[in-house]
Amino acid sequence: MDIQSSESERKRARHLHAVLLFNLVVNHIFLFLMALTLLNQSSMFMILVTIVSLALLTYILIRAKQALKRESSWYVCCHWQFAAKRARLFLFLFIALGTLSATLFYGGHAMGMKAVATWALTGGFGLLPFMVAVLGLIVIEFDAEHQSKTGKVPTGAIAYYPPPKESS
C-alpha cells in the first residue's frame, strides 16, 4: 500500500531495517564465517559475533518500543514495529538453534563421538537451518527496506500495526 510520506519519514523508516540487515549480512554471514575459520585458535571471535548480534537486536527492540510512545508518524512506527517483529523472530531462532548447536557440539565431544560426527550433527541440525533462516530474513528485510524507501507499507505490516482511526 502506498502511503503519503515525506523524505525524512522514509529515511527514519529505513533505519531499523538497515540495522537488522547489517546484523544479518555483516555479522551473521561475514563475521560468523571469519569466526568459524578461527574457531580452532580461539572461541573469542564466536562470542564477539554473539555479543554484537544480541546488542543490535536489543537496540532494535528498544527503539521500536520507544517509537510507540514518541514517534508521531504512523508510517515510521509501522515499519519499526514490523522490523522489531522480525528481530524477535530472529532472536528466538538465534537462541533456540544456538543452544541446540552448542549442545550438539559439546555434548558430542562429551559422549566420545568422533569430531567429524559431532561437526556433522552440529552443522546439520543447528547451523544449516539457522543459515537458511538468515538468508530468508535477508531477502525479506531487503524488500522491506526498499518499500520503506519508496513510501510503501506491506499488507502484513498494516495487519500487524493498523493505522490509527481518524476522528471525523
N, CA and C atoms as an extended XYZ file, in Angstrom:
504
Properties=species:S:1:pos:R:3:atomname:S:1:resname:S:1:resid:I:1 pbc="F F F"
N         0.840       -1.168        0.000 N   MET     1
C         0.000        0.000        0.000 CA  MET     1
C         0.890        1.238        0.000 C   MET     1
N         0.628        2.166       -0.907 N   ASP     2
C         1.373        3.423       -0.971 CA  ASP     2
C         0.856        4.378        0.096 C   ASP     2
N         1.786        5.008        0.786 N   ILE     3
C         1.451        5.952        1.848 CA  ILE     3
C         2.118        7.284        1.517 C   ILE     3
N         1.401        8.361        1.735 N   GLN     4
C         1.994        9.687        1.572 CA  GLN     4
C         2.965        9.902        2.730 C   GLN     4
N         4.234       10.057        2.399 N   SER     5
C         5.237       10.251        3.440 CA  SER     5
C         6.315       11.191        2.921 C   SER     5
N         6.918       11.898        3.851 N   SER     6
C         7.993       12.822        3.486 CA  SER     6
C         9.308       12.057        3.364 C   SER     6
N        10.301       12.733        2.810 N   GLU     7
C        11.622       12.121        2.655 CA  GLU     7
C        12.240       11.804        4.016 C   GLU     7
N        12.028       12.665        5.006 N   SER     8
C        12.594       12.399        6.333 CA  SER     8
C        11.909       11.204        6.996 C   SER     8
N        10.604       11.037        6.766 N   GLU     9
C         9.905        9.865        7.305 CA  GLU     9
C        10.431        8.588        6.653 C   GLU     9
N        10.652        8.635        5.369 N   ARG    10
C        11.180        7.457        4.672 CA  ARG    10
C        12.568        7.096        5.187 C   ARG    10
N        13.377        8.107        5.420 N   LYS    11
C        14.726        7.856        5.935 CA  LYS    11
C        14.667        7.249        7.333 C   LYS    11
N        13.789        7.783        8.191 N   ARG    12
C        13.645        7.236        9.546 CA  ARG    12
C        13.060        5.825        9.503 C   ARG    12
N        12.145        5.576        8.580 N   ALA    13
C        11.526        4.251        8.477 CA  ALA    13
C        12.543        3.189        8.082 C   ALA    13
N        13.539        3.568        7.304 N   ARG    14
C        14.569        2.622        6.855 CA  ARG    14
C        15.560        2.248        7.947 C   ARG    14
N        15.666        3.064        8.976 N   HIS    15
C        16.749        2.908        9.952 CA  HIS    15
C        16.809        1.519       10.581 C   HIS    15
N        15.721        1.039       11.169 N   LEU    16
C        15.784       -0.261       11.849 CA  LEU    16
C        15.915       -1.417       10.861 C   LEU    16
N        15.356       -1.247        9.655 N   HIS    17
C        15.573       -2.273        8.630 CA  HIS    17
C        17.069       -2.369        8.307 C   HIS    17
N        17.726       -1.212        8.210 N   ALA    18
C        19.159       -1.195        7.901 CA  ALA    18
C        19.979       -1.828        9.022 C   ALA    18
N        19.606       -1.569       10.263 N   VAL    19
C        20.323       -2.167       11.402 CA  VAL    19
C        20.157       -3.686       11.395 C   VAL    19
N        18.941       -4.147       11.148 N   LEU    20
C        18.703       -5.592       11.100 CA  LEU    20
C        19.445       -6.231        9.931 C   LEU    20
N        19.463       -5.566        8.794 N   LEU    21
C        20.215       -6.086        7.644 CA  LEU    21
C        21.707       -6.134        7.937 C   LEU    21
N        22.235       -5.113        8.602 N   PHE    22
C        23.650       -5.124        8.985 CA  PHE    22
C        23.937       -6.332        9.864 C   PHE    22
N        23.056       -6.585       10.831 N   ASN    23
C        23.240       -7.726       11.716 CA  ASN    23
C        23.217       -9.037       10.930 C   ASN    23
N        22.264       -9.148       10.018 N   LEU    24
C        22.133      -10.400        9.264 CA  LEU    24
C        23.283      -10.607        8.284 C   LEU    24
N        23.585       -9.585        7.493 N   VAL    25
C        24.579       -9.754        6.421 CA  VAL    25
C        26.000       -9.688        6.957 C   VAL    25
N        26.337       -8.594        7.603 N   VAL    26
C        27.724       -8.403        8.029 CA  VAL    26
C        28.068       -9.311        9.209 C   VAL    26
N        27.229       -9.277       10.227 N   ASN    27
C        27.556      -10.026       11.442 CA  ASN    27
C        27.393      -11.533       11.265 C   ASN    27
N        26.252      -11.956       10.709 N   HIS    28
C        25.977      -13.396       10.671 CA  HIS    28
C        26.447      -14.093        9.402 C   HIS    28
N        26.890      -13.367        8.423 N   ILE    29
C        27.482      -14.019        7.256 CA  ILE    29
C        28.994      -13.825        7.287 C   ILE    29
N        29.454      -12.582        7.170 N   PHE    30
C        30.893      -12.333        7.050 CA  PHE    30
C        31.652      -12.595        8.345 C   PHE    30
N        31.222      -11.959        9.430 N   LEU    31
C        31.955      -12.150       10.686 CA  LEU    31
C        31.810      -13.569       11.231 C   LEU    31
N        30.640      -14.181       11.048 N   PHE    32
C        30.451      -15.559       11.505 CA  PHE    32
C        31.391      -16.510       10.763 C   PHE    32
N        31.507      -16.344        9.450 N   LEU    33
C        32.413      -17.211        8.691 CA  LEU    33
C        33.859      -17.002        9.111 C   LEU    33
N        34.236      -15.754        9.385 N   MET    34
C        35.583      -15.483        9.869 CA  MET    34
C        35.789      -16.149       11.232 C   MET    34
N        34.807      -16.014       12.123 N   ALA    35
C        34.920      -16.618       13.447 CA  ALA    35
C        34.970      -18.136       13.361 C   ALA    35
N        34.226      -18.701       12.413 N   LEU    36
C        34.216      -20.153       12.240 CA  LEU    36
C        35.580      -20.665       11.787 C   LEU    36
N        36.235      -19.917       10.902 N   THR    37
C        37.562      -20.346       10.449 CA  THR    37
C        38.615      -20.195       11.549 C   THR    37
N        38.382      -19.285       12.476 N   LEU    38
C        39.340      -19.074       13.565 CA  LEU    38
C        38.956      -19.807       14.847 C   LEU    38
N        37.944      -20.671       14.779 N   LEU    39
C        37.442      -21.360       15.969 CA  LEU    39
C        38.503      -22.253       16.613 C   LEU    39
N        39.363      -22.845       15.807 N   ASN    40
C        40.409      -23.702       16.375 CA  ASN    40
C        41.409      -22.910       17.205 C   ASN    40
N        41.602      -21.628       16.859 N   GLN    41
C        42.553      -20.804       17.603 CA  GLN    41
C        41.946      -20.217       18.867 C   GLN    41
N        40.686      -19.719       18.744 N   SER    42
C        40.030      -19.104       19.893 CA  SER    42
C        38.528      -19.026       19.639 C   SER    42
N        37.772      -19.235       20.685 N   SER    43
C        36.322      -19.100       20.561 CA  SER    43
C        35.878      -17.664       20.852 C   SER    43
N        36.833      -16.785       21.098 N   MET    44
C        36.519      -15.393       21.411 CA  MET    44
C        35.790      -14.703       20.257 C   MET    44
N        36.155      -15.021       19.024 N   PHE    45
C        35.514      -14.391       17.869 CA  PHE    45
C        34.047      -14.810       17.749 C   PHE    45
N        33.749      -16.058       18.065 N   MET    46
C        32.369      -16.530       18.043 CA  MET    46
C        31.550      -15.841       19.138 C   MET    46
N        32.161      -15.640       20.280 N   ILE    47
C        31.497      -14.925       21.368 CA  ILE    47
C        31.252      -13.470       20.972 C   ILE    47
N        32.198      -12.872       20.263 N   LEU    48
C        32.055      -11.494       19.797 CA  LEU    48
C        30.885      -11.355       18.814 C   LEU    48
N        30.729      -12.313       17.903 N   VAL    49
C        29.601      -12.307       16.960 CA  VAL    49
C        28.287      -12.375       17.731 C   VAL    49
N        28.242      -13.210       18.746 N   THR    50
C        27.038      -13.349       19.565 CA  THR    50
C        26.720      -12.053       20.307 C   THR    50
N        27.721      -11.441       20.894 N   ILE    51
C        27.512      -10.199       21.649 CA  ILE    51
C        27.039       -9.075       20.729 C   ILE    51
N        27.680       -8.933       19.573 N   VAL    52
C        27.280       -7.884       18.620 CA  VAL    52
C        25.841       -8.112       18.162 C   VAL    52
N        25.495       -9.350       17.865 N   SER    53
C        24.139       -9.654       17.417 CA  SER    53
C        23.111       -9.343       18.493 C   SER    53
N        23.363       -9.781       19.702 N   LEU    54
C        22.419       -9.515       20.792 CA  LEU    54
C        22.287       -8.021       21.067 C   LEU    54
N        23.388       -7.289       20.956 N   ALA    55
C        23.336       -5.836       21.160 CA  ALA    55
C        22.496       -5.156       20.081 C   ALA    55
N        22.687       -5.550       18.830 N   LEU    56
C        21.914       -4.947       17.742 CA  LEU    56
C        20.429       -5.308       17.830 C   LEU    56
N        20.126       -6.548       18.164 N   LEU    57
C        18.729       -6.955       18.306 CA  LEU    57
C        18.063       -6.235       19.482 C   LEU    57
N        18.778       -6.070       20.574 N   THR    58
C        18.253       -5.332       21.714 CA  THR    58
C        17.994       -3.879       21.340 C   THR    58
N        18.906       -3.281       20.594 N   TYR    59
C        18.735       -1.908       20.126 CA  TYR    59
C        17.463       -1.775       19.284 C   TYR    59
N        17.261       -2.700       18.366 N   ILE    60
C        16.064       -2.669       17.511 CA  ILE    60
C        14.802       -2.772       18.356 C   ILE    60
N        14.773       -3.693       19.287 N   LEU    61
C        13.581       -3.901       20.107 CA  LEU    61
C        13.289       -2.703       21.012 C   LEU    61
N        14.333       -2.111       21.579 N   ILE    62
C        14.143       -0.947       22.446 CA  ILE    62
C        13.660        0.255       21.636 C   ILE    62
N        14.289        0.501       20.480 N   ARG    63
C        13.891        1.649       19.654 CA  ARG    63
C        12.458        1.497       19.144 C   ARG    63
N        12.063        0.293       18.784 N   ALA    64
C        10.692        0.075       18.311 CA  ALA    64
C         9.693        0.288       19.437 C   ALA    64
N        10.045       -0.122       20.631 N   LYS    65
C         9.151        0.086       21.774 CA  LYS    65
C         9.050        1.581       22.110 C   LYS    65
N        10.162        2.296       22.028 N   GLN    66
C        10.141        3.734       22.266 CA  GLN    66
C         9.342        4.463       21.198 C   GLN    66
N         9.359        3.957       19.981 N   ALA    67
C         8.632        4.600       18.883 CA  ALA    67
C         7.136        4.597       19.135 C   ALA    67
N         6.643        3.602       19.841 N   LEU    68
C         5.207        3.554       20.143 CA  LEU    68
C         4.771        4.767       20.958 C   LEU    68
N         5.666        5.297       21.786 N   LYS    69
C         5.331        6.433       22.639 CA  LYS    69
C         5.758        7.768       22.028 C   LYS    69
N         6.884        7.781       21.305 N   ARG    70
C         7.475        9.046       20.880 CA  ARG    70
C         7.283        9.398       19.412 C   ARG    70
N         7.112        8.411       18.564 N   GLU    71
C         7.049        8.670       17.121 CA  GLU    71
C         5.670        9.167       16.722 C   GLU    71
N         5.655       10.304       16.037 N   SER    72
C         4.370       10.884       15.622 CA  SER    72
C         3.887       10.313       14.286 C   SER    72
N         4.783        9.785       13.488 N   SER    73
C         4.421        9.268       12.168 CA  SER    73
C         4.025        7.791       12.246 C   SER    73
N         2.811        7.494       11.825 N   TRP    74
C         2.367        6.093       11.796 CA  TRP    74
C         3.232        5.292       10.820 C   TRP    74
N         3.604        5.899        9.698 N   TYR    75
C         4.402        5.225        8.672 CA  TYR    75
C         5.723        4.723        9.256 C   TYR    75
N         6.421        5.585        9.959 N   VAL    76
C         7.704        5.209       10.572 CA  VAL    76
C         7.477        4.154       11.643 C   VAL    76
N         6.499        4.373       12.483 N   CYS    77
C         6.219        3.446       13.578 CA  CYS    77
C         5.835        2.059       13.046 C   CYS    77
N         5.063        2.036       11.968 N   CYS    78
C         4.652        0.766       11.380 CA  CYS    78
C         5.865       -0.023       10.879 C   CYS    78
N         6.762        0.652       10.159 N   HIS    79
C         7.965       -0.031        9.676 CA  HIS    79
C         8.832       -0.499       10.843 C   HIS    79
N         8.929        0.297       11.868 N   TRP    80
C         9.752       -0.077       13.010 CA  TRP    80
C         9.159       -1.257       13.763 C   TRP    80
N         7.834       -1.299       13.898 N   GLN    81
C         7.200       -2.417       14.586 CA  GLN    81
C         7.369       -3.709       13.786 C   GLN    81
N         7.306       -3.583       12.471 N   PHE    82
C         7.485       -4.768       11.631 CA  PHE    82
C         8.932       -5.258       11.688 C   PHE    82
N         9.891       -4.330       11.710 N   ALA    83
C        11.299       -4.713       11.862 CA  ALA    83
C        11.527       -5.363       13.219 C   ALA    83
N        10.873       -4.841       14.249 N   ALA    84
C        11.014       -5.424       15.585 CA  ALA    84
C        10.409       -6.822       15.640 C   ALA    84
N         9.302       -7.026       14.926 N   LYS    85
C         8.691       -8.360       14.889 CA  LYS    85
C         9.666       -9.365       14.278 C   LYS    85
N        10.323       -8.974       13.214 N   ARG    86
C        11.307       -9.860       12.578 CA  ARG    86
C        12.533      -10.028       13.459 C   ARG    86
N        12.912       -8.995       14.183 N   ALA    87
C        14.049       -9.107       15.100 CA  ALA    87
C        13.730      -10.090       16.224 C   ALA    87
N        12.486      -10.062       16.720 N   ARG    88
C        12.090      -11.036       17.753 CA  ARG    88
C        12.132      -12.465       17.213 C   ARG    88
N        11.653      -12.641       15.992 N   LEU    89
C        11.708      -13.962       15.364 CA  LEU    89
C        13.159      -14.423       15.226 C   LEU    89
N        14.003      -13.527       14.756 N   PHE    90
C        15.413      -13.863       14.597 CA  PHE    90
C        16.061      -14.161       15.942 C   PHE    90
N        15.722      -13.388       16.967 N   LEU    91
C        16.275      -13.621       18.297 CA  LEU    91
C        15.875      -14.999       18.822 C   LEU    91
N        14.610      -15.378       18.605 N   PHE    92
C        14.154      -16.710       19.015 CA  PHE    92
C        14.944      -17.794       18.288 C   PHE    92
N        15.086      -17.663       16.964 N   LEU    93
C        15.857      -18.648       16.196 CA  LEU    93
C        17.312      -18.677       16.647 C   LEU    93
N        17.877      -17.520       16.899 N   PHE    94
C        19.271      -17.403       17.321 CA  PHE    94
C        19.499      -18.141       18.635 C   PHE    94
N        18.604      -17.924       19.582 N   ILE    95
C        18.756      -18.562       20.892 CA  ILE    95
C        18.468      -20.064       20.801 C   ILE    95
N        17.372      -20.435       20.143 N   ALA    96
C        16.989      -21.853       20.081 CA  ALA    96
C        18.013      -22.682       19.302 C   ALA    96
N        18.356      -22.238       18.102 N   LEU    97
C        19.296      -23.023       17.294 CA  LEU    97
C        20.734      -22.879       17.786 C   LEU    97
N        21.057      -21.761       18.421 N   GLY    98
C        22.386      -21.617       19.036 CA  GLY    98
C        22.555      -22.563       20.214 C   GLY    98
N        21.512      -22.684       21.013 N   THR    99
C        21.545      -23.624       22.140 CA  THR    99
C        21.644      -25.061       21.645 C   THR    99
N        20.871      -25.378       20.612 N   LEU   100
C        20.935      -26.717       20.029 CA  LEU   100
C        22.323      -27.009       19.475 C   LEU   100
N        22.899      -26.048       18.769 N   SER   101
C        24.243      -26.238       18.204 CA  SER   101
C        25.281      -26.449       19.298 C   SER   101
N        25.228      -25.623       20.325 N   ALA   102
C        26.190      -25.766       21.428 CA  ALA   102
C        26.016      -27.100       22.140 C   ALA   102
N        24.768      -27.517       22.336 N   THR   103
C        24.504      -28.797       22.993 CA  THR   103
C        25.036      -29.958       22.157 C   THR   103
N        24.776      -29.912       20.848 N   LEU   104
C        25.273      -30.985       19.981 CA  LEU   104
C        26.793      -30.993       19.918 C   LEU   104
N        27.386      -29.811       19.838 N   PHE   105
C        28.843      -29.735       19.720 CA  PHE   105
C        29.531      -30.228       20.990 C   PHE   105
N        29.170      -29.631       22.130 N   TYR   106
C        29.832      -30.021       23.380 CA  TYR   106
C        29.344      -31.371       23.890 C   TYR   106
N        28.080      -31.696       23.638 N   GLY   107
C        27.548      -32.997       24.044 CA  GLY   107
C        28.149      -34.136       23.240 C   GLY   107
N        28.391      -33.893       21.957 N   GLY   108
C        29.017      -34.918       21.122 CA  GLY   108
C        30.417      -35.244       21.602 C   GLY   108
N        31.167      -34.215       21.946 N   HIS   109
C        32.516      -34.452       22.471 CA  HIS   109
C        32.462      -35.143       23.829 C   HIS   109
N        31.490      -34.755       24.657 N   ALA   110
C        31.367      -35.356       25.992 CA  ALA   110
C        30.964      -36.823       25.922 C   ALA   110
N        30.190      -37.195       24.876 N   MET   111
C        29.774      -38.596       24.725 CA  MET   111
C        30.827      -39.431       24.005 C   MET   111
N        31.929      -38.812       23.624 N   GLY   112
C        33.012      -39.544       22.977 CA  GLY   112
C        32.826      -39.746       21.484 C   GLY   112
N        31.986      -38.960       20.869 N   MET   113
C        31.788      -39.076       19.416 CA  MET   113
C        33.012      -38.537       18.691 C   MET   113
N        33.236      -39.043       17.507 N   LYS   114
C        34.324      -38.550       16.677 CA  LYS   114
C        34.047      -37.096       16.293 C   LYS   114
N        35.096      -36.363       15.999 N   ALA   115
C        34.965      -34.939       15.666 CA  ALA   115
C        34.123      -34.735       14.409 C   ALA   115
N        34.282      -35.612       13.420 N   VAL   116
C        33.536      -35.471       12.172 CA  VAL   116
C        32.033      -35.643       12.430 C   VAL   116
N        31.675      -36.614       13.234 N   ALA   117
C        30.257      -36.842       13.541 CA  ALA   117
C        29.677      -35.679       14.345 C   ALA   117
N        30.451      -35.148       15.263 N   THR   118
C        29.999      -34.014       16.061 CA  THR   118
C        29.765      -32.792       15.178 C   THR   118
N        30.706      -32.510       14.278 N   TRP   119
C        30.552      -31.374       13.365 CA  TRP   119
C        29.372      -31.585       12.422 C   TRP   119
N        29.161      -32.796       11.971 N   ALA   120
C        28.047      -33.079       11.058 CA  ALA   120
C        26.704      -32.852       11.755 C   ALA   120
N        26.569      -33.339       12.969 N   LEU   121
C        25.330      -33.116       13.720 CA  LEU   121
C        25.111      -31.637       14.030 C   LEU   121
N        26.173      -30.988       14.462 N   THR   122
C        26.070      -29.562       14.793 CA  THR   122
C        25.695      -28.742       13.566 C   THR   122
N        26.362      -28.997       12.468 N   GLY   123
C        26.082      -28.252       11.239 CA  GLY   123
C        24.730      -28.580       10.645 C   GLY   123
N        24.362      -29.849       10.631 N   GLY   124
C        23.122      -30.272       10.003 CA  GLY   124
C        21.869      -29.908       10.763 C   GLY   124
N        21.926      -29.988       12.087 N   PHE   125
C        20.731      -29.724       12.872 CA  PHE   125
C        20.696      -28.333       13.496 C   PHE   125
N        21.834      -27.679       13.621 N   GLY   126
C        21.865      -26.365       14.260 CA  GLY   126
C        22.202      -25.236       13.316 C   GLY   126
N        23.340      -25.349       12.650 N   LEU   127
C        23.819      -24.232       11.834 CA  LEU   127
C        23.114      -24.113       10.492 C   LEU   127
N        22.858      -25.209        9.824 N   LEU   128
C        22.232      -25.143        8.498 CA  LEU   128
C        20.825      -24.535        8.548 C   LEU   128
N        19.941      -24.976        9.437 N   PRO   129
C        18.622      -24.319        9.499 CA  PRO   129
C        18.723      -22.835        9.864 C   PRO   129
N        19.678      -22.506       10.720 N   PHE   130
C        19.861      -21.109       11.095 CA  PHE   130
C        20.306      -20.270        9.903 C   PHE   130
N        21.245      -20.769        9.127 N   MET   131
C        21.733      -20.002        7.974 CA  MET   131
C        20.658      -19.881        6.896 C   MET   131
N        19.826      -20.897        6.732 N   VAL   132
C        18.712      -20.801        5.781 CA  VAL   132
C        17.730      -19.724        6.256 C   VAL   132
N        17.453      -19.696        7.558 N   ALA   133
C        16.571      -18.664        8.107 CA  ALA   133
C        17.184      -17.278        7.937 C   ALA   133
N        18.481      -17.150        8.131 N   VAL   134
C        19.160      -15.863        7.939 CA  VAL   134
C        19.016      -15.406        6.492 C   VAL   134
N        19.244      -16.305        5.556 N   LEU   135
C        19.120      -15.926        4.145 CA  LEU   135
C        17.691      -15.521        3.794 C   LEU   135
N        16.708      -16.237        4.328 N   GLY   136
C        15.312      -15.861        4.103 CA  GLY   136
C        14.993      -14.495        4.687 C   GLY   136
N        15.470      -14.231        5.894 N   LEU   137
C        15.235      -12.931        6.515 CA  LEU   137
C        15.950      -11.805        5.773 C   LEU   137
N        17.106      -12.098        5.196 N   ILE   138
C        17.818      -11.084        4.408 CA  ILE   138
C        16.973      -10.660        3.211 C   ILE   138
N        16.417      -11.621        2.501 N   VAL   139
C        15.584      -11.304        1.340 CA  VAL   139
C        14.361      -10.491        1.766 C   VAL   139
N        13.701      -10.921        2.841 N   ILE   140
C        12.504      -10.235        3.315 CA  ILE   140
C        12.836       -8.818        3.787 C   ILE   140
N        13.946       -8.655        4.498 N   GLU   141
C        14.317       -7.335        5.005 CA  GLU   141
C        14.779       -6.398        3.893 C   GLU   141
N        15.462       -6.927        2.870 N   PHE   142
C        15.818       -6.069        1.734 CA  PHE   142
C        14.554       -5.541        1.072 C   PHE   142
N        13.536       -6.374        0.953 N   ASP   143
C        12.279       -5.924        0.370 CA  ASP   143
C        11.615       -4.878        1.268 C   ASP   143
N        11.614       -5.103        2.572 N   ALA   144
C        11.010       -4.141        3.495 CA  ALA   144
C        11.757       -2.814        3.471 C   ALA   144
N        13.081       -2.865        3.381 N   GLU   145
C        13.849       -1.617        3.301 CA  GLU   145
C        13.544       -0.880        2.006 C   GLU   145
N        13.423       -1.611        0.911 N   HIS   146
C        13.075       -0.985       -0.362 CA  HIS   146
C        11.686       -0.349       -0.292 C   HIS   146
N        10.744       -1.046        0.325 N   GLN   147
C         9.404       -0.493        0.464 CA  GLN   147
C         9.409        0.767        1.333 C   GLN   147
N        10.247        0.780        2.363 N   SER   148
C        10.319        1.978        3.199 CA  SER   148
C        10.930        3.145        2.424 C   SER   148
N        11.829        2.854        1.487 N   LYS   149
C        12.426        3.895        0.639 CA  LYS   149
C        11.421        4.486       -0.337 C   LYS   149
N        10.490        3.672       -0.799 N   THR   150
C         9.561        4.099       -1.837 CA  THR   150
C         8.207        4.531       -1.290 C   THR   150
N         8.046        4.542        0.023 N   GLY   151
C         6.804        5.014        0.613 CA  GLY   151
C         5.701        3.980        0.663 C   GLY   151
N         6.066        2.723        0.702 N   LYS   152
C         5.070        1.651        0.754 CA  LYS   152
C         5.100        0.970        2.114 C   LYS   152
N         3.969        0.396        2.465 N   VAL   153
C         3.857       -0.393        3.688 CA  VAL   153
C         3.304       -1.751        3.295 C   VAL   153
N         3.984       -2.847        3.669 N   PRO   154
C         3.466       -4.177        3.338 CA  PRO   154
C         2.105       -4.425        3.990 C   PRO   154
N         1.293       -5.216        3.323 N   THR   155
C        -0.039       -5.547        3.840 CA  THR   155
C         0.059       -6.223        5.204 C   THR   155
N         1.051       -7.087        5.361 N   GLY   156
C         1.241       -7.763        6.646 CA  GLY   156
C         1.564       -6.790        7.763 C   GLY   156
N         2.304       -5.722        7.438 N   ALA   157
C         2.641       -4.715        8.445 CA  ALA   157
C         1.403       -3.942        8.865 C   ALA   157
N         0.526       -3.663        7.900 N   ILE   158
C        -0.710       -2.945        8.219 CA  ILE   158
C        -1.604       -3.814        9.101 C   ILE   158
N        -1.642       -5.107        8.812 N   ALA   159
C        -2.435       -6.012        9.640 CA  ALA   159
C        -1.842       -6.128       11.045 C   ALA   159
N        -0.505       -6.101       11.139 N   TYR   160
C         0.174       -6.227       12.429 CA  TYR   160
C         0.064       -4.942       13.247 C   TYR   160
N         0.203       -3.791       12.582 N   TYR   161
C         0.151       -2.495       13.250 CA  TYR   161
C        -0.754       -1.572       12.444 C   TYR   161
N        -2.074       -1.663       12.654 N   PRO   162
C        -3.021       -0.899       11.844 CA  PRO   162
C        -2.894        0.609       12.076 C   PRO   162
N        -3.281        1.399       11.058 N   PRO   163
C        -3.206        2.851       11.214 CA  PRO   163
C        -4.195        3.341       12.260 C   PRO   163
N        -3.895        4.472       12.873 N   PRO   164
C        -4.824        4.994       13.873 CA  PRO   164
C        -6.141        5.406       13.235 C   PRO   164
N        -7.199        5.276       13.994 N   LYS   165
C        -8.519        5.674       13.496 CA  LYS   165
C        -8.564        7.195       13.361 C   LYS   165
N        -9.064        7.657       12.242 N   GLU   166
C        -9.210        9.096       12.005 CA  GLU   166
C       -10.467        9.571       12.694 C   GLU   166
N       -10.347       10.608       13.471 N   SER   167
C       -11.534       11.159       14.126 CA  SER   167
C       -12.145       12.221       13.216 C   SER   167
N       -13.396       12.040       12.814 N   SER   168
C       -14.038       12.967       11.898 CA  SER   168
C       -14.902       13.947       12.621 C   SER   168
